[in-house]
C-alpha cells in the first residue's frame, strides 16, 4: 500500500504573493492529482497534475467530469507535457493571460522506475 501513498504525494509549501502555489508532486503508476484554486470559497481554476508527465489547467472547474489534457479547454495548450531530457531536468513555463497566471513545472526525476517527480510553481502575473 506504500505505492498508493506515494502516488498521492504532493507537498505544498507556504508562499507569499505573487506566488499562489508552490510545491512538489510525484506521479507513481499513472496517478493524477487536482489542485483546485479557490477565491472566497469559490473554485476559479484547476491544475491537473499527471498522469505521468501530463498537466492541464482549466478555467472552469471540471467537478470530476472526464477531460483530456490534449483537448481545446486545456489552457496549457498543445505543450501540456513536461518531458525530461537526459539530465532529468525537463522544464516548461506557461503564461496564461486569461487567468493572469504564470505556471512553471520542472521535472525532477523519479525515486523509482514507475515514478516521476516535478516541482510546481504558480504565480499571478
N, C-alpha and C positions, 0 to 999 in steps of 0.2 A: 504493500500500500504506500510505501515511500515514494514510488514513481508518481502516484496520483497527487501527493502533496507537492512534489517538485513541479508537476505540470501546472499547478495553480500559483506557483511562486511569483509574487510581484512585490517589490519593496519600494514604497514611495517615501520620499524624503520631505521634510518641512521646507517650504520655499517662501521667497519674498517676491513681490511684483518686480519686474514684469513676468516672472516665471509663474505659471499656473500649476504645472505638474512636472515632477522630475523623479526618476527612479529607474530601477532595473526590472527586466521582465525575462523570464526563462520559459521557453516553449519546449515541452518534452512530449514525445509521442503525439504530435499534431494537435496540441492543446491550443485553445483560444481563450482570451480574456477580454472583457469590455470595460473600458474606463469611461464612465458617464460623467460629464461635466454639468453641474447644476448651478444656477444663479437664483437666489431666493427660493430654493426648493424646486425649481422647475428645470427639467432637462433642456440643455441648449444644444449639445453635440455629444457624439460618442466616438471614441477612438478604439478601434478593434485591433488588438494585439494578437498576431498569429491567425491561423496556424502557421507554424514554422516561420518563414521569412516574409509572410504577407501581413500588410497593415491596411486599415481602412479608416477614413474619417467621414462621418456622416452628420450633416447639419440637423436633420430630423431624426430624433431617436427612433430606433427600429423596434423597440419593445419586444424583442425576441423573434421578430419576423425573419424569414430567410433573407439572406443577402449574398451578393457576390462581390468580392473585392475588385474584380475586373469590370464591374458594372459602371454605368454612367453617373450614379449618385455618389461614388467614392470621390471625395474632394482631393484625394492624393493623386488622382489622375491615373494614367496608364503606368506610371512608375511607382507602383504600390509595393514592390518587393525591395528588401534591403539584403542584398547578397554580399557575402563576404568574399574578399579576394584571397589570394594565397596566404596573406598575413592574418586572416580572420578579423580584418578591420574594415568591413564594408560600412559605408555611411551614406545617408541621404538626408537632405533638408528640403522642406516644402514651405512655401509661403502661401497662405490661404486667405486672400483678400476678403472674401465674403464673411469670414468669421474673425478677421483681424488677428490671425494666428500665425506663428512660425513653429514648425514641428521639426525636430531633429531626432533621428534614430541611428544609432551606431551599433553594428554587430560586434559582439564581444567574445565570440567563440562559444564553445559548449563544454560542459563538465563531463558529458558522456556522449557517445556517438549519436544517440537519438535526441539530444537536447541542443537548442540554440539559445544563446543569451543576447540581450540587447539593452542598451542604455537609452532611455526615452526622455525627451525634454520638450515641453510645450510652453510657449511664451505668447503674450499678447504683443501685437505689432500695430 
